[in-house]
Every structure is written in structure tokens, then in C-alpha cells.
Amino acid sequence: MSGAKKSTTTKTIKKILISQARPESEKSPYFDLERKHSVTLFFQPLIQLVPITGKDFRKTKIDIVEYSAVIFTSKNAIDHFFRTCDELKVNISQDTKYFCITESVALYLQKFIMYRKRKVFFGTDGSNKKLFDVLNKHKLNEKFLYVCSENQQDNDIVNWLKEHACKFELGYMYRSVSSDISALLNTTTFDIICLFTPSGLKSLFDNKPDFKQNGTAIGAFGTNTCKAVEDAGLVLHIKVPSPQTTSMMSGLDQFLSLSSKKK
């Protein structure tokens, strides 16, 4: 998967929608990018995550302690996993292994556990392929719980687990719903919109059913999100992760640099 498309826009880019919460630290690389390229970033989640209560999760008959390994593709999944464990008064074994999509997600585990490299694993570039490389080394010895949204699991991961005859179960501990940001979309024209989930794209159309790209550059993170954008008939300009761009921030930086050279 490539990074920024070579056919970059020649118009001046000023306003960029990042469909995530604003970083808590002002030292975030996003703000360095904002200054470097003289753009304005608007941080606004397109979806809200609604917890599935421990009581409702119990109805799935999944016994968390039976699983020797847990798969996380986001920090949100980690939050909801440990919230569910607290609600159900489940004690997680010290020997439980954790497989994470990125190092950043893996390091977030420090908020909940004693971080030990021998039991925390992650892909090297944020791609599913690298996560699969790590899972492949452990697939025969572990029983996996893939913690995900009820309506937003990564089908590539599910299919890989099935194809490799892994013992696994999907742990639905939250669901995503569209946020109401129609006022922002109706009053602000964005030069770039950055999406992180297929549900984010759905929310874009929920909020603005008549949305037309009209030269707006689209950035997408993750295989499923990129596919959803292209399936919707939109032109995708920034695809991440890729060998050159492992994060949305780096993908944006590359795209903006290439665009400025065309001026």
C-alpha cells in the first residue's frame, strides 16, 4: 500500500479535519505539522464509542480467563477490555499475552499492567501484515480474544485467524455510533478529511448525506478504512500505513510537502 498519491492537489490547503480527539499534549507532532505547513487542524471525532456493559457481555458466555492472549487494534479496545474486567471482577493472569497493532497501542497497556516485553507484542509498522507476522509465531500455543467493536471489527484479522486455524473468539465490548457534527460540516469547507475507521466514513455521510468530494483530499488509516473509501467511489489521496508513512501524521506531512512543491 502506497503513501500519498502522486496526483496531489494543486490548490492551497488550509483546513484539515482530523476525525479524532484533540491530542492532550501540546507537544503532539500534529501541532509541529500545523506550524510547518501553515495549516489549521480541526480535531473532531466522527464516531462515539458506547460501552457494552459487563452485564450484557456476560450474556455472550465468553469467559475472559479462558483466553491466554488478547488482540488489541486500538487504545479504546484496551480501555473497554479492562473496564469490562473490572465490571465482571475478572482477574487477568500475569501470564496473559497481548498482541497490539502498533507500539503506541502496546505502550498504552502500561496504564493497566506491568509492561513486560516477553508478554507484549506489536507489529513494527502498524500494518495488519506485521501484526500477522507476530501472531504467526504464537498461533499454535494461544487461545486469542480479539477485543473489538460490535460493528467495527477488522475483517482481515478475523479472516487471518480463521484461515490459520487459530483458537479465537470476538469479544464485543463496545459499539460505535455516529457523532452529530453536521453544524461543523455545513459551515466549514475542509481541504483534507482524515478518516480512521469505516464507521467514520459512515458518519461523514450520516452527517452530510449530499457530501461530494469536489477536490477535497481524503486520508484513510487501515486496510478496511481505505477499502471503504474506495468502495464509496471517493478518490483516496493518503493511504496509511505504508512503508513510507506509518501514521496519519506522517502521511499528511508527505502529502502536504508534495502538494507545496507543485505550487
ChimeraX attribute file (.defattr): number of C-alpha atoms within 10 A of each C-alpha:
attribute: neighborCount
match mode: 1-to-1
recipient: residues
	/A:1	14
	/A:2	15
	/A:3	23
	/A:4	25
	/A:5	16
	/A:6	12
	/A:7	10
	/A:8	18
	/A:9	20
	/A:10	13
	/A:11	13
	/A:12	12
	/A:13	19
	/A:14	15
	/A:15	18
	/A:16	22
	/A:17	22
	/A:18	22
	/A:19	20
	/A:20	16
	/A:21	11
	/A:22	15
	/A:23	12
	/A:24	7
	/A:25	8
	/A:26	10
	/A:27	9
	/A:28	12
	/A:29	12
	/A:30	19
	/A:31	16
	/A:32	14
	/A:33	18
	/A:34	16
	/A:35	10
	/A:36	12
	/A:37	14
	/A:38	12
	/A:39	16
	/A:40	16
	/A:41	18
	/A:42	17
	/A:43	15
	/A:44	15
	/A:45	20
	/A:46	26
	/A:47	22
	/A:48	16
	/A:49	16
	/A:50	14
	/A:51	19
	/A:52	17
	/A:53	15
	/A:54	18
	/A:55	11
	/A:56	12
	/A:57	18
	/A:58	13
	/A:59	8
	/A:60	10
	/A:61	8
	/A:62	15
	/A:63	11
	/A:64	20
	/A:65	14
	/A:66	12
	/A:67	20
	/A:68	18
	/A:69	23
	/A:70	23
	/A:71	25
	/A:72	22
	/A:73	23
	/A:74	17
	/A:75	17
	/A:76	16
	/A:77	22
	/A:78	24
	/A:79	16
	/A:80	23
	/A:81	22
	/A:82	19
	/A:83	17
	/A:84	22
	/A:85	15
	/A:86	12
	/A:87	12
	/A:88	15
	/A:89	11
	/A:90	13
	/A:91	11
	/A:92	15
	/A:93	11
	/A:94	10
	/A:95	10
	/A:96	14
	/A:97	22
	/A:98	20
	/A:99	24
	/A:100	29
	/A:101	25
	/A:102	23
	/A:103	16
	/A:104	13
	/A:105	20
	/A:106	23
	/A:107	14
	/A:108	17
	/A:109	19
	/A:110	11
	/A:111	10
	/A:112	10
	/A:113	11
	/A:114	9
	/A:115	14
	/A:116	10
	/A:117	11
	/A:118	9
	/A:119	13
	/A:120	18
	/A:121	20
	/A:122	26
	/A:123	20
	/A:124	17
	/A:125	20
	/A:126	25
	/A:127	20
	/A:128	22
	/A:129	16
	/A:130	16
	/A:131	22
	/A:132	20
	/A:133	13
	/A:134	18
	/A:135	22
	/A:136	14
	/A:137	9
	/A:138	15
	/A:139	18
	/A:140	12
	/A:141	11
	/A:142	17
	/A:143	18
	/A:144	26
	/A:145	24
	/A:146	24
	/A:147	23
	/A:148	24
	/A:149	22
	/A:150	16
	/A:151	13
	/A:152	15
	/A:153	20
	/A:154	19
	/A:155	11
	/A:156	14
	/A:157	17
	/A:158	15
	/A:159	11
	/A:160	16
	/A:161	20
	/A:162	12
	/A:163	9
	/A:164	11
	/A:165	11
	/A:166	19
	/A:167	15
	/A:168	19
	/A:169	16
	/A:170	16
	/A:171	22
	/A:172	24
	/A:173	25
	/A:174	23
	/A:175	17
	/A:176	18
	/A:177	15
	/A:178	19
	/A:179	17
	/A:180	16
	/A:181	17
	/A:182	15
	/A:183	10
	/A:184	13
	/A:185	15
	/A:186	10
	/A:187	8
	/A:188	10
	/A:189	14
	/A:190	21
	/A:191	19
	/A:192	22
	/A:193	21
	/A:194	23
	/A:195	26
	/A:196	22
	/A:197	24
	/A:198	23
	/A:199	20
	/A:200	25
	/A:201	24
	/A:202	19
	/A:203	23
	/A:204	24
	/A:205	15
	/A:206	17
	/A:207	20
	/A:208	15
	/A:209	11
	/A:210	9
	/A:211	11
	/A:212	10
	/A:213	15
	/A:214	8
	/A:215	13
	/A:216	20
	/A:217	22
	/A:218	22
	/A:219	27
	/A:220	28
	/A:221	23
	/A:222	22
	/A:223	20
	/A:224	18
	/A:225	22
	/A:226	25
	/A:227	13
	/A:228	18
	/A:229	20
	/A:230	13
	/A:231	10
	/A:232	10
	/A:233	9
	/A:234	16
	/A:235	16
	/A:236	17
	/A:237	24
	/A:238	29
	/A:239	26
	/A:240	30
	/A:241	23
	/A:242	19
	/A:243	12
	/A:244	15
	/A:245	22
	/A:246	19
	/A:247	19
	/A:248	23
	/A:249	19
	/A:250	19
	/A:251	25
	/A:252	24
	/A:253	20
	/A:254	17
	/A:255	22
	/A:256	20
	/A:257	14
	/A:258	18
	/A:259	19
	/A:260	15
	/A:261	9
	/A:262	10
	/A:263	9
